[in-house]
Amino acid sequence: MFGKKNGFFSDGKITLEQADPEFITLFSNFAYDEVVNEPGAQHPDLDDATRSMAILATLIGCQGVDAYEMMLPVALETGLTPVQVKEVVYQAVAYLGFGRVLPFLKATNEIFVDKGINLPLEGQSTTTPETRAAAGEQTQIDIFGERMRGFAQSGPEETRHINKWLAGNCFGDYYTRKGLTAREREMITLCFLAAQGGCEPQLTSHAKANMGVGNEKAFLIAVVSQCMPYIGYPRTLNALRCINEAAQAMQA
């Protein structure tokens, strides 16, 4: 499914293939052939569906809504389920904010309706307002280690509410949901952070978290490599530096 593409989707107006045939050939040959088939960018755990998930998360992170609309039907064809797609979009809110994610949620719903996918999808929440804080803290501990116990009550008093929200909302509301595994959730978080840029401390931390849940360094390099055509070289190189720093910290 991830091979050379013949062109881009159209909304009835002139297509990129019609207006920019030389560029489309250049980009398609690179992104959908060379990058996909590069031996150094391969990993046994990076099948087409996982690659699709990473690319969708990356496009949300870099605000590529037009490319997202083009890629989502392809992702569904690779075996990514509607539930998995929605979980990627939902979790993006914790890392990019509702204002930047809303266009992607709308685009997802429109494409699902066009494809006859019934909405709303089955709920995936596993927590209640009473259990989300404790469940979120336990998820933080599972991913980042015992040092996260009591994190919600730590730090300066004037900003302690942010730590509380991180535990209850980011991890309690989103990470505890069904639909994606812990490895998948950490992978898409890495993609969100790498794609939006300016989040290198958090990117390094989540690169370590990825390794802690089983996403080894080679897998993360493969993921970032596959997403490079959508975010460019500077942010790709920043992400690779953060992955290397995380690997060194894990070894230490």
C-alpha positions as CSV (number, residue, x, y, z in Angstrom):
1,M,0.0,0.0,0.0
2,F,2.9,2.3,0.7
3,G,4.4,2.4,-2.8
4,K,4.8,5.0,-5.4
5,K,1.6,7.1,-5.8
6,N,0.2,8.3,-9.1
7,G,-1.1,11.6,-7.9
8,F,-3.0,13.5,-5.2
9,F,-6.7,13.6,-4.4
10,S,-8.8,16.4,-5.8
11,D,-11.7,18.5,-4.6
12,G,-12.9,19.2,-8.1
13,K,-10.3,22.0,-8.7
14,I,-7.0,21.6,-10.6
15,T,-4.9,18.9,-9.0
16,L,-1.3,19.2,-7.9
17,E,-0.5,16.5,-10.5
18,Q,-2.0,18.7,-13.2
19,A,-0.5,22.0,-12.0
20,D,2.9,20.8,-10.7
21,P,3.6,17.5,-12.4
22,E,7.4,17.8,-12.1
23,F,7.2,18.4,-8.3
24,I,4.7,15.6,-7.8
25,T,6.9,13.2,-9.6
26,L,9.9,14.3,-7.5
27,F,8.1,14.1,-4.2
28,S,6.2,10.9,-4.9
29,N,9.4,9.1,-6.0
30,F,11.1,10.2,-2.8
31,A,8.3,9.9,-0.1
32,Y,6.5,6.9,-1.5
33,D,9.3,4.9,-2.9
34,E,12.8,5.8,-1.7
35,V,11.8,6.5,1.9
36,V,9.5,3.5,2.2
37,N,12.0,1.1,0.7
38,E,15.2,2.5,2.3
39,P,16.8,-0.4,4.3
40,G,18.1,2.0,7.0
41,A,14.5,3.2,7.6
42,Q,13.0,-0.3,8.1
43,H,12.1,-2.1,11.3
44,P,10.2,-5.4,11.9
45,D,7.6,-3.6,14.0
46,L,6.9,-0.9,11.4
47,D,4.3,-2.4,9.2
48,D,2.1,-0.3,6.9
49,A,-0.6,0.3,9.5
50,T,1.9,1.4,12.1
51,R,3.6,3.6,9.5
52,S,0.2,5.1,8.7
53,M,-0.5,5.8,12.4
54,A,2.8,7.6,12.7
55,I,2.3,9.7,9.6
56,L,-1.2,10.7,10.7
57,A,0.1,11.8,14.1
58,T,2.9,13.7,12.4
59,L,0.6,15.5,10.1
60,I,-1.5,16.6,13.0
61,G,1.6,17.7,14.8
62,C,2.8,19.9,11.9
63,Q,-0.8,21.1,11.1
64,G,-0.8,19.5,7.7
65,V,-4.6,19.2,7.5
66,D,-4.7,19.0,3.7
67,A,-2.1,16.2,3.6
68,Y,-4.0,14.5,6.5
69,E,-7.2,14.5,4.4
70,M,-5.3,12.9,1.6
71,M,-3.5,10.3,3.7
72,L,-6.4,9.2,6.0
73,P,-8.2,7.0,3.3
74,V,-4.8,5.4,2.5
75,A,-4.3,4.7,6.2
76,L,-7.6,3.0,6.5
77,E,-6.7,0.8,3.5
78,T,-3.5,-0.3,5.3
79,G,-5.7,-1.8,8.1
80,L,-5.7,1.1,10.6
81,T,-9.2,1.0,12.2
82,P,-11.5,3.9,12.7
83,V,-11.1,3.6,16.5
84,Q,-7.3,3.8,16.2
85,V,-7.6,6.9,14.0
86,K,-10.0,8.6,16.4
87,E,-7.7,7.8,19.4
88,V,-4.7,9.4,17.6
89,V,-6.8,12.5,17.0
90,Y,-8.1,12.6,20.6
91,Q,-4.7,12.2,22.2
92,A,-3.3,15.0,20.1
93,V,-5.4,17.4,22.1
94,A,-3.2,16.9,25.1
95,Y,-0.1,17.8,23.2
96,L,-1.3,20.4,20.7
97,G,-4.4,21.8,22.2
98,F,-8.0,21.8,21.0
99,G,-7.6,24.8,18.8
100,R,-5.0,23.0,16.6
101,V,-6.7,19.6,16.6
102,L,-10.3,20.6,15.9
103,P,-9.8,20.9,12.1
104,F,-8.4,17.3,12.1
105,L,-11.4,16.0,14.1
106,K,-13.8,17.6,11.6
107,A,-11.9,16.2,8.6
108,T,-11.8,12.7,10.2
109,N,-15.6,12.8,10.7
110,E,-16.3,14.0,7.2
111,I,-14.1,11.2,5.7
112,F,-15.7,8.6,7.9
113,V,-19.2,9.7,6.9
114,D,-18.1,9.6,3.2
115,K,-16.9,6.0,3.7
116,G,-20.1,4.9,5.4
117,I,-18.5,4.5,8.9
118,N,-21.2,5.0,11.5
119,L,-20.6,7.7,14.1
120,P,-20.2,8.0,17.0
121,L,-17.9,5.1,17.4
122,E,-18.0,2.8,20.4
123,G,-16.7,4.6,23.5
124,Q,-13.2,3.7,24.7
125,S,-13.0,5.3,28.1
126,T,-12.0,3.2,31.1
127,T,-12.1,5.8,33.8
128,T,-14.7,7.9,35.6
129,P,-14.4,11.4,37.1
130,E,-13.7,9.6,40.4
131,T,-11.0,7.3,39.2
132,R,-9.2,9.3,36.5
133,A,-6.6,10.9,38.8
134,A,-5.4,7.7,40.4
135,A,-5.5,5.9,37.1
136,G,-3.5,8.7,35.4
137,E,-0.9,8.6,38.1
138,Q,-0.5,4.8,37.8
139,T,-0.1,5.2,34.1
140,Q,2.6,7.8,34.6
141,I,4.4,5.4,37.0
142,D,4.0,2.5,34.5
143,I,5.6,4.6,31.7
144,F,8.1,6.9,33.4
145,G,8.9,5.0,36.6
146,E,8.3,5.2,40.3
147,R,9.6,8.8,40.4
148,M,6.1,9.9,39.1
149,R,4.3,8.7,42.3
150,G,3.0,11.9,43.9
151,F,3.9,14.0,40.9
152,A,0.4,15.6,40.9
153,Q,1.0,17.1,44.4
154,S,4.6,18.2,43.7
155,G,6.3,21.4,42.5
156,P,5.7,25.0,43.4
157,E,2.2,25.7,44.8
158,E,1.4,28.3,42.1
159,T,1.8,25.8,39.3
160,R,0.9,22.6,41.0
161,H,-2.4,22.5,39.3
162,I,-0.6,21.9,36.0
163,N,0.9,18.7,37.4
164,K,-2.5,17.7,38.6
165,W,-4.0,18.2,35.2
166,L,-1.1,16.2,33.6
167,A,-1.9,13.2,35.8
168,G,-5.7,13.4,35.6
169,N,-6.3,14.8,32.1
170,C,-3.3,13.9,29.9
171,F,-2.7,10.4,31.3
172,G,-6.0,9.7,33.2
173,D,-8.4,10.8,30.4
174,Y,-6.4,9.8,27.3
175,Y,-3.7,7.2,28.0
176,T,-6.1,5.0,29.9
177,R,-8.4,4.7,26.9
178,K,-8.8,1.5,24.9
179,G,-8.1,1.4,21.2
180,L,-4.3,1.9,21.3
181,T,-1.6,0.1,23.2
182,A,0.9,1.9,25.5
183,R,3.5,1.4,22.8
184,E,1.3,3.0,20.2
185,R,0.4,5.9,22.4
186,E,4.0,6.7,23.2
187,M,4.9,6.4,19.5
188,I,2.3,8.9,18.4
189,T,3.3,11.3,21.3
190,L,6.8,11.2,19.9
191,C,5.4,12.1,16.5
192,F,3.3,15.0,17.9
193,L,6.3,16.5,19.6
194,A,8.8,16.0,16.8
195,A,6.4,17.5,14.2
196,Q,5.5,20.6,16.1
197,G,9.0,21.5,17.1
198,G,10.2,23.5,20.1
199,C,9.4,20.7,22.5
200,E,12.8,19.1,22.7
201,P,12.9,18.5,26.5
202,Q,9.5,16.8,26.3
203,L,10.6,14.9,23.1
204,T,13.7,13.6,24.9
205,S,11.6,12.5,27.9
206,H,9.1,10.7,25.7
207,A,11.8,9.1,23.7
208,K,13.0,7.5,26.9
209,A,9.4,6.6,27.8
210,N,9.1,5.0,24.4
211,M,12.1,2.8,25.1
212,G,10.7,2.0,28.5
213,V,7.5,0.6,27.0
214,G,9.3,-1.4,24.4
215,N,9.9,0.9,21.4
216,E,13.6,0.5,20.9
217,K,15.9,3.1,19.5
218,A,16.0,1.5,16.0
219,F,12.2,1.5,15.9
220,L,12.1,5.2,16.8
221,I,14.7,6.1,14.2
222,A,12.6,4.2,11.6
223,V,9.4,6.0,12.6
224,V,11.1,9.4,12.4
225,S,12.7,8.5,9.1
226,Q,9.3,7.6,7.6
227,C,7.8,10.9,8.8
228,M,10.7,13.1,7.5
229,P,9.0,14.0,4.2
230,Y,6.2,15.6,6.1
231,I,8.2,17.7,8.6
232,G,11.5,18.4,6.8
233,Y,15.1,17.9,7.7
234,P,15.6,20.3,10.7
235,R,12.8,18.8,12.9
236,T,13.9,15.3,11.8
237,L,17.5,16.0,12.9
238,N,16.3,17.5,16.2
239,A,14.2,14.4,16.8
240,L,17.1,12.1,16.1
241,R,19.3,14.1,18.5
242,C,16.7,13.7,21.2
243,I,16.4,10.0,20.6
244,N,20.1,9.6,20.8
245,E,20.2,11.6,24.1
246,A,17.4,9.4,25.5
247,A,19.2,6.2,24.5
248,Q,22.4,7.4,26.2
249,A,20.4,8.3,29.3
250,M,18.7,4.9,29.4
251,Q,22.1,3.2,29.1
252,A,23.5,5.3,31.9
